[in-house]
Amino acid sequence: MDVVNFARYLSSLDRFKDVFQDGLDDAEEGEAEKSISELMVEQVEFANVIILNKVDLVSKEKVDTTERLVKSLNPKARVMEGSFGKVDLLNILNTNLFDLEEASESPGWLVSLKEGLDASHGEADEYGVTSFIYRERKPFHPYRLHSFLKPLFCFAQEWASSAGEIENGIDAEEAKRLKKAYGLILRSKGSCWIAGRDDNEHGWAQAGRIIQLSPDAPWHCKYPEEEWADSEEEIAAIRAKFDGEYGDRRQEVVFIGTNLNQAAIEDELNKCLLTDEEMKRHAASLPIGTYPDPLFPSLVACKGSQSVFMIARQGQNQHIRIFPGSSLYLENLALTVKDEDNEDRIRAVKVWLDKSDSVKQGILLATLRPGSYEQHCMALALLPCDEEGGEEVTNRRIRIEIIPSKEAKKSPDEWMMACEVHVMGKIEPLPYAEKTDNDDDEHTEDGDDCEMGNCPM
């Protein structure tokens, strides 16, 4: 590890391939496209021996701070110092220290969650490196969570398409203000519960300035206890996470960084939670899109037999995935405008059916007009097929486009709040579809458990 550039790389938005051209031959497939910060954190967390190189070029304080941070990211690793890449070979060759199972359990955030300690096992933070675990039993409101995270980090999906634009758009003074308010959050990792996406646990993964919230498996309360794990010990550990009517749904995120203002971070995260009044109206069965949600779109898995109710807004698309053996029938679109002022500012609302995010314009399903034509009945069947007509998983996107009156001026967030389109339909098995062993499962490895476009194709 390069001690001189470690802190800079952790805050970089650069891709590996843009900085280390000479290392592309050794990079695994897809890793060249990752950010330097992601790869650096992944390597530190997985390693069992870490060499701090170029220690002769920096102060003793910087070396100690870097070592403290590395031990927070991976408390189980052996950390050594070196210059010009020179170290005692006996410490790194034929040590027989590496154990794959132990390496998978070595990240500091995982140690914290499992052992209930901070990531550095309670060592004094004389170098300003600290960690803490944020835990709560209410869901995050997706709009408020997005508003808090966006100034602090770059969302992974946005970074993948426009890292350069994001880098150029960062306000240096605002970055300094945020660092002063919260400290420098270098790593955060864990699980979160997002209102309106209540079925699935969402993984929270942030390294440097890039963050990703992505769906994992359903919460354990969504399926029978006998399917949780193989051993009674594991089942008991899962059962211990249950509390009240919402089961094991919770916030549990480890934060690691320098000069962290834990109270300020927790206070802002608490403001992102549903309020007590909102919790009275909340239910885990609410349809996707109930809450204004600018986070990366969730994906509705269409298989089996069930009714569908989704809510879409401008800037809040609904992604649907139709599996072989099932079809999706869209039956009704209904427009709801939030207040009378918006009725005057909106000329029309177009509802589009796109093939994917990469397609700017697909098929126009309907044009809805406030106050005159607010509902549209249809009979549109969407079948699983590829471009050649063969049966395959099909992805589609329902997108809302507001056509404002000429004098109407609103921000993207205000347009998102201005109106919503209720999308109703049903999923039915195709008559010729063969029943498989998994048809009766309520959760599958790559079916109902998947959202946000992260499922296998």
C-alpha positions in Angstrom: 0.0 0.0 0.0 1.3 3.5 -1.0 1.2 5.5 2.2 1.8 8.7 0.3 -1.3 8.5 -1.8 -3.6 6.3 0.4 -5.8 9.2 1.6 -6.1 10.7 -1.9 -7.0 7.4 -3.5 -9.7 6.8 -0.9 -11.4 10.1 -1.9 -10.9 9.6 -5.7 -13.7 9.1 -8.2 -11.1 7.9 -10.8 -11.5 4.4 -12.4 -8.6 2.0 -11.9 -8.0 1.9 -15.6 -7.7 5.7 -15.8 -4.8 5.8 -13.3 -3.0 2.5 -13.5 -2.8 1.7 -17.2 0.2 -0.6 -16.6 -1.9 -2.8 -14.2 -4.7 -3.6 -16.6 -3.1 -6.9 -17.7 -3.3 -8.2 -14.1 -6.8 -6.8 -13.3 -9.7 -9.3 -13.1 -12.5 -8.9 -15.6 -14.6 -5.8 -14.7 -12.2 -4.6 -12.0 -10.6 -2.0 -14.3 -14.0 -0.3 -14.4 -14.2 0.0 -10.6 -13.2 3.1 -8.8 -9.8 3.2 -7.1 -11.4 3.7 -3.7 -13.6 0.6 -4.0 -10.7 -1.6 -5.1 -8.4 -0.3 -2.4 -11.0 -0.9 0.4 -11.8 -4.4 -1.0 -8.2 -5.4 -1.0 -7.4 -4.0 2.4 -10.5 -5.8 3.9 -9.6 -9.1 2.3 -5.8 -9.2 2.9 -4.1 -11.0 5.7 -0.7 -9.2 5.3 -0.6 -5.5 4.4 2.6 -3.6 3.7 2.7 0.2 4.2 5.2 1.2 1.6 7.1 4.6 1.1 7.1 5.3 4.8 10.4 7.2 4.4 8.5 9.9 2.4 5.9 10.9 5.0 5.8 11.9 8.6 5.6 9.3 11.4 2.2 10.8 12.3 0.9 10.0 8.8 2.2 6.5 8.9 0.6 5.9 12.3 -2.7 7.4 11.2 -2.7 5.2 8.0 -1.9 2.1 10.0 -4.7 2.9 12.5 -7.1 3.3 9.6 -6.0 0.1 8.0 -6.5 -1.8 11.2 -10.0 -0.3 11.5 -10.8 -1.6 8.0 -9.2 -5.0 8.8 -8.4 -5.7 12.4 -7.2 -9.2 11.7 -4.5 -8.4 9.2 -0.7 -8.3 9.9 0.5 -4.7 9.1 4.2 -4.0 8.3 6.1 -1.0 7.2 8.5 -0.8 4.2 10.4 1.5 1.9 11.1 1.0 -1.8 9.1 -2.2 -1.5 11.7 -3.8 0.8 10.4 -6.0 3.6 11.6 -9.1 5.4 10.6 -11.9 3.0 10.1 -14.3 5.9 7.1 -12.2 6.9 5.3 -12.6 3.6 6.4 -15.8 1.9 5.3 -19.3 2.9 3.7 -18.0 6.1 0.6 -20.3 5.6 -1.4 -17.5 7.2 -4.1 -17.2 4.5 -7.4 -18.8 5.2 -10.3 -18.1 2.8 -13.0 -18.5 5.4 -11.2 -16.3 7.9 -10.4 -13.7 5.2 -14.1 -13.5 4.4 -14.8 -12.7 8.1 -12.0 -10.1 8.5 -13.5 -6.8 7.4 -13.7 -4.4 10.3 -17.4 -3.6 9.6 -18.3 -7.3 9.8 -16.3 -7.7 13.0 -18.2 -4.8 14.5 -21.6 -6.2 13.6 -20.8 -9.7 14.8 -18.9 -8.9 18.0 -20.7 -5.7 19.0 -17.4 -3.8 19.1 -16.1 -0.9 17.1 -14.0 -1.9 14.1 -10.7 -1.4 15.9 -11.6 -3.4 19.0 -11.8 -0.4 21.2 -8.3 1.0 20.7 -7.7 4.6 21.7 -8.4 6.9 18.8 -5.3 9.1 19.3 -5.0 9.5 15.5 -8.6 10.6 15.0 -9.6 7.2 13.4 -13.0 6.1 14.9 -15.9 3.9 14.1 -19.5 3.3 15.4 -22.6 1.3 14.5 -25.9 3.0 13.7 -28.9 1.0 14.7 -32.6 1.8 14.4 -36.0 0.0 14.1 -37.7 2.4 11.7 -37.4 2.5 7.9 -35.7 5.3 6.0 -37.9 7.6 4.0 -36.3 7.2 0.5 -36.6 10.8 -0.4 -35.0 12.1 2.8 -32.3 9.5 2.7 -31.4 10.5 -0.8 -31.3 14.2 0.1 -28.9 13.5 3.0 -26.5 11.1 1.0 -26.3 13.0 -2.3 -24.1 15.9 -1.1 -21.8 13.5 0.8 -21.3 10.8 -1.8 -21.7 9.8 -5.4 -24.3 7.1 -6.1 -22.6 4.2 -7.8 -25.1 4.1 -10.7 -24.5 7.8 -11.5 -20.8 7.5 -11.1 -20.7 4.6 -13.6 -22.1 6.8 -16.4 -20.7 10.3 -15.6 -17.8 10.3 -13.1 -16.1 13.2 -14.8 -19.2 15.4 -14.8 -19.7 14.6 -11.1 -16.1 15.5 -10.3 -16.4 18.8 -12.0 -19.7 19.6 -10.3 -18.5 19.3 -6.8 -18.4 22.5 -4.8 -15.1 22.7 -2.9 -16.5 24.9 -0.2 -19.5 22.7 0.4 -17.2 19.7 0.6 -15.2 21.4 3.3 -18.4 22.3 5.2 -19.6 18.7 5.1 -16.2 17.4 6.3 -16.2 19.9 9.2 -19.8 18.9 10.1 -19.5 15.1 9.9 -15.8 14.3 9.7 -14.4 12.2 6.9 -16.5 9.0 6.4 -14.1 6.6 4.6 -16.1 3.4 4.8 -19.7 2.5 5.8 -21.2 -0.9 5.3 -24.3 -2.8 6.6 -28.0 -3.3 6.0 -30.8 -0.8 5.8 -34.6 -0.8 5.6 -36.2 1.5 3.1 -39.9 2.4 3.3 -41.8 1.4 0.2 -39.2 -1.3 -0.5 -40.1 -3.3 2.7 -39.8 -6.8 1.3 -36.0 -6.8 0.7 -33.1 -6.0 3.0 -30.9 -3.4 1.2 -27.2 -3.6 1.3 -25.4 -0.3 2.2 -21.9 -0.2 0.8 -19.8 3.0 0.7 -16.1 3.3 0.0 -14.5 6.7 -0.3 -16.9 8.9 -2.1 -19.0 6.2 -3.8 -22.1 4.6 -2.2 -24.5 1.9 -3.4 -27.8 0.9 -1.9 -28.8 -2.4 -3.5 -31.4 -5.1 -2.6 -30.2 -8.4 -1.0 -32.5 -11.3 -0.1 -35.9 -10.8 1.5 -35.9 -10.1 5.2 -36.1 -13.3 7.1 -39.6 -12.5 8.4 -40.8 -12.9 4.8 -40.3 -16.7 4.8 -40.5 -19.7 7.1 -38.0 -20.2 9.9 -37.0 -23.7 8.6 -35.6 -22.0 5.5 -33.5 -19.5 7.3 -30.3 -21.5 7.8 -28.9 -25.1 8.3 -27.9 -25.0 11.9 -29.9 -24.2 15.0 -27.2 -21.8 16.1 -27.6 -19.7 12.9 -31.4 -19.8 13.3 -31.1 -18.6 16.9 -28.9 -15.8 15.8 -31.4 -14.7 13.2 -34.3 -15.0 15.6 -32.5 -12.7 18.0 -32.7 -9.9 15.4 -36.5 -9.9 15.5 -38.4 -7.2 17.3 -42.1 -6.4 17.0 -44.5 -6.6 14.1 -41.8 -5.8 11.5 -39.6 -8.8 12.3 -35.9 -8.4 11.6 -36.3 -5.3 9.5 -33.8 -2.7 10.9 -31.0 -0.3 10.2 -27.5 -1.6 11.0 -24.6 0.2 9.4 -21.0 0.5 10.5 -19.2 3.8 9.9 -15.4 4.1 9.8 -13.5 7.3 9.3 -11.4 10.1 10.7 -12.6 12.7 13.2 -16.2 11.4 12.8 -18.9 13.4 14.4 -21.1 10.5 15.5 -23.8 12.6 17.1 -24.2 14.8 13.9 -24.3 11.8 11.6 -26.8 9.9 13.8 -29.0 13.0 14.1 -29.2 13.4 10.3 -29.9 9.7 9.8 -32.6 9.9 12.4 -34.2 12.8 10.5 -34.3 10.4 7.4 -36.4 7.8 9.3 -40.2 7.8 9.1 -41.7 9.9 11.9 -44.0 8.5 14.5 -47.0 9.9 12.6 -45.7 8.3 9.3 -45.2 5.0 11.1 -48.9 4.9 12.1 -49.8 5.0 8.4 -47.0 2.7 7.3 -47.4 -1.0 6.4 -45.0 -3.4 4.9 -47.5 -4.3 2.3 -47.7 -0.8 0.7 -47.1 -0.8 -3.1 -43.7 0.0 -4.6 -43.5 3.7 -5.2 -45.8 4.8 -2.3 -43.1 7.2 -1.1 -41.4 9.7 -3.4 -38.2 7.7 -4.2 -35.3 9.2 -6.2 -33.0 6.3 -5.3 -32.0 4.0 -8.1 -35.3 2.4 -9.3 -36.6 -0.8 -7.7 -37.6 -3.7 -9.9 -40.9 -5.5 -9.8 -40.5 -9.2 -10.5 -43.4 -10.5 -12.6 -44.0 -14.3 -12.1 -46.6 -16.6 -10.8 -50.2 -15.2 -10.3 -50.9 -11.9 -8.5 -52.3 -8.4 -8.9 -49.9 -5.5 -9.5 -50.1 -2.0 -8.2 -47.2 0.4 -8.7 -46.8 4.2 -8.3 -44.7 6.1 -10.7 -43.6 9.8 -10.7 -41.4 11.9 -12.9 -37.9 11.0 -11.9 -39.1 7.8 -10.2 -39.4 5.1 -12.9 -40.8 1.7 -12.3 -38.7 -1.2 -13.7 -40.5 -4.5 -14.3 -39.0 -8.0 -15.1 -41.2 -10.6 -16.7 -40.1 -14.1 -16.3 -40.6 -17.1 -18.6 -44.0 -18.7 -18.0 -45.7 -15.5 -16.9 -47.2 -12.5 -18.5 -48.0 -9.0 -17.3 -51.3 -7.4 -18.2 -51.5 -3.6 -17.8 -55.1 -2.7 -17.3 -55.4 0.8 -15.9 -53.4 4.1 -15.5 -54.7 6.8 -13.1 -53.3 10.2 -12.6 -53.4 11.9 -9.2 -52.3 15.6 -9.0 -51.3 16.7 -5.5 -52.9 20.1 -5.4 -54.9 22.6 -7.5 -51.9 24.8 -8.1 -50.2 21.9 -9.9 -53.3 21.3 -12.1 -52.7 24.7 -13.7 -49.0 24.1 -14.1 -49.3 20.7 -15.7 -50.6 20.5 -19.3 -50.3 16.8 -19.6 -48.6 13.7 -18.2 -47.2 11.1 -20.7 -46.7 7.5 -19.6 -44.0 5.7 -21.6 -43.1 2.0 -21.8 -39.3 1.8 -22.5 -37.2 -1.3 -23.3 -34.5 -0.3 -20.8 -32.7 2.6 -19.2 -30.6 3.0 -22.3 -33.6 3.8 -24.5 -34.6 7.4 -24.3 -38.1 6.9 -25.8 -40.2 3.8 -26.2 -43.9 3.3 -26.7 -46.4 6.0 -25.5 -49.0 4.2 -23.4 -51.2 7.1 -22.6 -51.4 10.9 -22.2 -53.3 11.9 -19.1 -54.6 15.4 -18.5 -55.4 16.9 -15.1 -59.0 17.8 -14.6 -60.2 16.3 -17.9 -58.8 12.9 -18.7 -57.2 11.5 -15.6 -57.7 7.7 -16.2 -56.9 5.4 -19.0 -58.1 1.8 -19.3 -56.1 -0.6 -21.5 -55.6 -4.2 -22.2 -51.8 -4.6 -22.9 -50.1 -7.9 -22.5 -46.4 -7.9 -22.0 -44.8 -11.3 -22.7 -41.3 -12.7 -21.9 -39.3 -12.7 -25.1 -36.0 -11.6 -26.5 -35.5 -9.5 -29.7 -35.8 -12.6 -31.9 -39.1 -13.6 -30.3 -37.7 -16.5 -28.2 -38.9 -16.9 -24.6 -36.5 -15.1 -22.2 -36.6 -12.8 -19.2 -37.8 -9.4 -20.3 -37.0 -6.0 -18.7 -39.2 -3.0 -19.2 -39.4 0.5 -17.7 -42.5 2.6 -17.1 -41.5 6.3 -17.2 -43.5 9.4 -16.5 -43.0 12.7 -18.4 -44.7 15.8 -17.2 -45.5 18.4 -19.9 -45.6 21.7 -18.0 -47.4 24.9 -19.0 -45.1 27.4 -20.6 -44.8 29.6 -17.5 -44.4 26.7 -15.0 -41.0 26.6 -13.3 -40.2 23.8 -10.8 -37.1 21.9 -9.8 -36.8 18.2 -10.5 -37.7 17.4 -6.9 -40.8 19.6 -7.1 -42.0 17.9 -10.3 -41.5 14.5 -8.5 -43.9 15.7 -5.8 -46.4 17.3 -8.1 -48.3 14.2 -9.3 -48.2 10.4 -9.4 -49.5 7.8 -11.8 -51.0 4.6 -10.4 -50.3 1.6 -12.6 -52.6 -1.4 -12.2 -52.6 -4.8 -13.7 -52.1 -8.5 -13.0 -49.5 -11.2 -13.5 -50.8 -14.5 -14.8 -49.1 -17.7 -15.8 -49.0 -18.5 -19.5 -51.3 -21.4 -20.3 -48.5 -23.3 -22.0 -46.0 -22.8 -19.2 -44.6 -25.9 -17.6 -44.8 -26.0 -13.8 -41.3 -26.2 -12.2 -40.2 -27.2 -8.7 -39.7 -23.6 -7.8 -43.1 -22.3 -8.9 -44.4 -22.6 -5.3 -41.5 -20.8 -3.7 -42.2 -17.4 -2.3 -38.6 -16.4 -2.7 -36.1 -17.5 -5.3 -32.4 -16.8 -5.8 -32.9 -14.6 -8.8 -36.6 -13.9 -9.0 -38.8 -12.2 -6.5 -35.7 -11.3 -4.3 -34.2 -9.1 -7.0 -34.7 -5.3 -7.4 -32.9 -2.3 -8.9 -31.5 -4.2 -11.9 -29.0 -6.2 -10.0 -30.5 -9.6 -10.8 -28.7 -12.1 -13.2 -29.8 -11.6 -16.8 
